[in-house]
Amino acid sequence: MTGRPAPWVLGVDSGGSGLRVALARAVGDGPAAAPAPVGTAVSERPVRTGPAGIEADHLLELVLPRARALLAAAEPDAAGTDPAGLRIDTVCVGAAGMATLGGELRAVAPEAFARELGARRVALAADAVTAYAGALGERPGAVVAAGTGMIATGTDLRSWRRADGWGHLLGDCGGGAWIGRAGLEAAMRAHDGRPGGSAALLARAEAVFGPVASLPGKLYPRTDRPAVLASFAPEVTGCAERDPVAARVVEEAAVHIAESAAAVCPGSGGSLVALTGGLFKAGEPLLAPLRRELAVRLPHARTVPAAGDPLAGALFLAGRLARDSLRLPRDPALLHIR
C-alpha cells in the first residue's frame, strides 16, 4: 500500500562566505539522521548585514528563487498541473549572527516563507545550533564549530548553552584567526629580536605577506581582518611539528577549545562531543593536543565524528518540525520557531 509522499522541507545555511540551500523529503528517524537532499543550490554572495541586523529582504532574494528552482526540478510534472504540489512544508534557516542580529529576520521571514512557499512551519536558528544538529542530532553533548572563529554549543535537551563565539577582538579563542594572529605575533617578535619569536614563522609570514614591517599597513585597514589572520593558521599548524613556538601556539589553542567545550557540555555520563569546521582539517598537530585536553576536562564524555555539517543540521531541524517530533529545545534567540 502506497501512502502520500513525505512533505518537502528546505534547509538554508547562511554564513560569511555565502549561502547554501537544500531540498529534501521529511524522512529519517534516527537520533542524528538528516533527510537526504534531492538537490542543492549555492550563492557565493553572503547575506548582507545592516543597521537592523541580518537583512531579511536580501536573504529572501537569495533563497526564494533557488528554493523554487529546486522544487520545480524535483517535481517537474507538478509545476503546470498541481500548484499545491510545489508547496514546501517546513523551512529552517541557520544563519551566522542570528542570536544577536536576527531581529528583522524573525519579524519578516516566517510570513514571507508562508506566503511565497506555502510553508507551514519556519525555524530560524543560529548557525551554532544547525552545526550542533548536523553533528549530533538530538543527542546530548557539545559541538565545537571552529573555522575563522570558534564557538561551542551544548545541550542536555532541556536548554542550550554556548561559550565564546564573540569575534576576533573579544574571543573566538583557539579559532583560526586566533591561531593566525598568535603566529604572526611570534613572527614579529623574531623580526624584532624579542623573546618568544619564531624564525620559522617569520619565514612563512614573509613568504605569504612579504616583508613583515609592511604587514600592519596591509592588515589594519582591511574589513576582513579575521579572514586574513585565519589564512595564516595553516602555516602555524604546519610548523608545529618542527618549531616549538608554533607548537606552543597550537597547544594553547587546543586548551582554549577544550575549555569552551567543557563549559557547555552536560555533566552527566553519556554526553558526546563532536568537532566541526574547517580548522580541524589541520589534522594531528591540533587534534592530538585537543584530544588530550578533552580527556582531562571531559572524562565523562565521548568524542565522536560529526554526522553532518550545518546544512545537514538545517535539514534535520526542518524534517523533525515537519513531523512535529523535534526534541531539541526552543530558544528565542538561538532556535526561534513559528
C-alpha positions in Angstrom: 0.0 0.0 0.0 1.4 3.4 -1.0 0.8 6.5 1.1 1.3 10.1 0.2 5.0 11.1 -0.1 6.6 12.8 2.9 6.4 16.6 2.7 9.1 18.8 1.3 11.5 20.6 3.6 14.1 23.3 2.9 17.3 23.8 4.7 19.4 27.0 4.4 22.9 27.6 5.7 23.9 31.3 5.6 27.4 32.3 6.6 30.1 34.9 5.9 31.3 33.2 2.7 27.9 32.7 1.1 24.7 30.7 1.3 23.6 27.1 0.6 20.1 25.8 0.1 19.0 22.2 0.1 15.6 20.5 -0.6 14.6 17.1 0.9 11.7 14.9 1.8 10.9 14.9 5.6 12.1 11.3 6.2 14.6 9.7 8.6 14.0 8.9 12.3 17.5 8.2 13.7 18.8 10.4 16.5 21.2 12.1 14.1 19.8 11.2 10.7 19.2 14.2 8.5 16.9 13.9 5.4 19.0 13.3 2.2 18.8 16.3 -0.1 17.4 15.8 -3.6 19.1 19.0 -4.7 21.2 21.9 -3.5 22.0 25.4 -4.7 24.7 27.8 -3.7 25.1 31.6 -3.7 28.6 32.9 -3.3 27.1 36.2 -2.1 26.7 36.4 1.6 23.6 37.8 3.1 24.1 41.5 3.9 24.0 42.8 7.5 22.8 46.3 8.0 22.0 48.6 11.0 19.0 46.5 11.8 21.0 43.2 11.6 20.7 40.5 9.1 18.8 41.9 6.1 15.7 39.8 5.7 14.9 41.0 2.2 18.3 40.2 0.9 18.1 36.7 2.4 14.7 36.1 0.8 16.1 37.4 -2.5 18.8 34.8 -2.4 16.8 31.9 -1.1 13.3 32.1 -2.8 14.4 31.7 -6.4 16.7 28.9 -5.5 14.0 27.1 -3.5 11.5 27.4 -6.3 14.1 26.1 -8.9 15.0 23.1 -6.7 11.3 22.3 -6.2 10.5 22.6 -9.8 13.4 20.3 -10.7 12.3 17.7 -8.1 8.6 17.8 -9.3 8.6 18.8 -12.9 5.1 17.3 -13.5 3.5 19.2 -10.7 4.6 22.6 -11.9 1.9 23.0 -14.5 -0.9 20.9 -13.2 -0.9 21.0 -9.4 0.3 24.2 -7.7 -0.2 22.6 -4.3 2.5 20.1 -5.3 5.0 22.9 -5.2 4.5 23.6 -1.6 7.3 23.4 0.9 6.0 22.3 4.3 8.9 23.5 6.6 11.8 25.8 6.2 14.8 26.0 8.5 17.4 28.9 8.1 20.6 28.6 10.0 22.5 31.9 9.9 25.7 33.4 11.4 24.8 36.2 13.8 21.2 35.0 14.3 21.3 35.2 18.1 22.3 38.9 18.2 21.4 40.2 14.7 18.3 38.2 13.8 15.6 40.5 14.9 14.5 41.7 11.5 14.7 38.1 10.1 12.5 36.8 12.9 10.0 39.5 12.2 9.8 39.1 8.4 10.9 35.7 7.3 8.2 33.4 8.7 5.3 35.2 6.9 7.3 35.6 3.7 8.1 31.8 3.6 4.5 31.0 4.3 3.3 33.4 1.6 5.9 32.5 -1.1 6.4 28.8 -0.5 3.3 27.8 1.5 5.5 26.9 4.5 3.5 25.7 7.5 6.5 25.9 9.9 9.6 28.1 9.9 12.6 27.7 12.1 15.3 30.4 12.4 18.4 29.1 14.1 21.8 30.3 15.0 24.5 28.6 12.9 25.8 27.1 16.1 22.5 25.3 16.5 22.4 24.0 13.0 26.1 22.9 13.4 25.0 21.1 16.6 22.0 19.4 14.9 24.1 18.4 11.9 26.9 16.9 14.1 24.9 15.3 16.9 21.2 15.5 16.0 19.1 15.1 19.2 21.8 13.5 21.4 23.0 15.4 24.5 26.5 16.8 24.4 28.7 19.6 23.0 29.7 20.6 19.5 32.7 22.8 18.7 32.5 24.7 15.5 35.8 26.2 14.5 36.9 27.9 11.4 37.9 31.6 11.3 36.2 31.9 14.6 35.3 29.4 17.4 32.1 28.7 19.3 31.0 25.8 21.4 27.3 24.9 21.9 25.9 22.3 24.2 22.5 21.0 25.3 21.0 18.4 27.8 17.9 18.6 25.5 16.3 20.9 28.0 18.2 24.2 27.3 21.1 25.5 25.3 24.5 26.7 26.5 27.1 28.5 24.4 30.7 29.5 25.0 32.7 32.0 23.1 31.9 33.0 19.5 32.5 36.6 20.5 34.5 37.6 17.5 38.3 38.0 17.0 38.5 41.1 19.2 36.7 39.7 22.2 37.2 36.0 21.9 37.0 33.2 19.4 39.9 31.8 21.4 41.6 28.9 19.7 39.9 29.6 16.3 41.7 30.2 13.0 42.0 34.0 13.4 43.3 33.5 17.0 46.0 31.0 15.8 47.0 33.1 12.9 47.3 36.3 15.0 49.4 34.4 17.6 51.6 33.0 14.9 52.1 36.5 13.3 52.9 37.9 16.7 55.7 35.3 17.1 56.9 36.2 13.6 57.1 39.9 14.6 58.9 39.0 17.8 61.5 37.2 15.7 61.8 40.2 13.3 62.5 42.5 16.3 64.8 40.1 18.2 62.4 39.9 21.2 61.9 36.7 23.3 59.2 34.3 22.1 59.9 34.8 18.5 59.9 32.1 15.8 62.3 32.3 12.8 60.2 29.6 11.1 57.0 31.6 11.4 58.8 34.8 10.3 60.0 33.0 7.2 56.4 31.8 6.5 54.9 35.2 7.2 57.3 36.8 4.7 56.5 34.1 2.1 52.8 34.8 2.5 52.6 38.5 3.1 56.0 40.0 2.0 58.3 42.0 4.4 56.6 41.9 7.8 57.4 45.5 8.5 54.8 46.4 6.0 52.2 44.0 7.4 50.4 46.5 9.7 49.6 48.7 6.7 48.3 45.7 4.8 46.2 44.3 7.7 44.7 47.1 9.8 42.7 48.9 7.1 41.0 45.7 5.9 37.5 44.9 6.8 38.1 41.2 6.5 40.9 41.1 9.1 39.7 37.9 10.8 39.8 36.0 7.5 43.3 37.4 6.7 44.5 36.3 10.2 42.9 32.9 9.8 44.7 32.4 6.4 47.9 32.2 8.4 46.7 29.5 10.7 47.7 26.6 8.4 51.2 28.0 8.3 51.3 27.8 12.2 49.9 24.3 12.4 52.2 23.2 9.5 55.2 24.5 11.5 54.1 22.9 14.8 55.9 19.6 14.4 59.3 21.2 13.9 59.1 24.6 15.7 58.5 24.8 19.5 56.9 28.3 19.3 54.4 27.2 16.7 53.7 24.0 18.8 53.1 26.1 21.8 50.5 28.3 20.0 48.7 25.2 18.7 48.7 23.6 22.1 47.3 26.8 23.7 44.6 26.8 21.0 43.7 23.3 22.0 43.4 24.3 25.6 41.0 27.2 24.7 38.9 24.9 22.5 38.6 22.2 25.2 37.8 24.9 27.9 34.8 26.1 25.8 33.6 22.5 25.1 33.8 21.8 28.9 31.8 25.0 29.6 28.8 23.8 27.6 28.9 20.0 27.8 26.3 18.4 30.1 27.8 16.9 33.2 26.0 13.6 33.1 27.6 10.5 31.6 26.8 9.5 28.1 27.4 13.0 26.6 29.0 13.3 23.2 31.5 15.8 21.9 31.8 16.5 18.1 34.2 18.8 16.3 33.1 20.5 13.1 34.5 23.2 10.9 37.5 23.9 8.6 40.0 24.5 11.3 40.1 20.8 12.2 41.5 20.0 8.7 44.8 20.9 10.3 44.9 17.3 11.4 47.1 15.8 14.1 49.1 18.9 15.1 45.9 20.3 16.5 43.8 17.2 17.1 46.3 15.3 19.2 46.7 18.0 21.9 42.9 18.7 21.7 42.1 15.0 22.4 44.4 15.1 25.4 42.7 18.3 26.7 39.2 16.9 26.2 40.1 13.7 28.0 41.2 15.8 31.1 38.3 18.2 31.1 35.5 15.9 30.0 36.4 12.4 31.2 32.6 11.5 31.2 32.1 12.5 27.5 33.0 10.6 24.4 34.3 12.3 21.3 32.6 11.2 18.1 32.8 12.2 14.4 30.3 14.8 13.3 27.4 13.1 11.5 26.9 16.1 9.1 27.5 19.8 8.5 25.3 22.8 9.3 23.3 22.4 6.1 22.5 18.9 7.1 21.6 20.3 10.5 19.1 22.7 8.9 17.5 19.8 7.1 17.5 17.8 10.3 15.6 20.5 12.1 13.2 21.1 9.2 12.5 17.4 8.9 11.8 17.0 12.6 9.5 20.0 12.7 7.6 18.8 9.6 6.8 15.6 11.6 6.2 17.5 14.9 8.8 15.4 16.6 11.7 17.9 17.4 13.2 17.3 20.8 15.9 20.0 20.7 15.0 22.9 23.0 13.4 26.1 21.6 15.1 29.4 22.4 14.0 32.9 21.5 17.4 33.8 20.1 19.1 30.5 19.2 16.1 28.4 17.8 13.0 30.5 17.0 10.1 28.5 15.6 6.9 29.8 14.1 
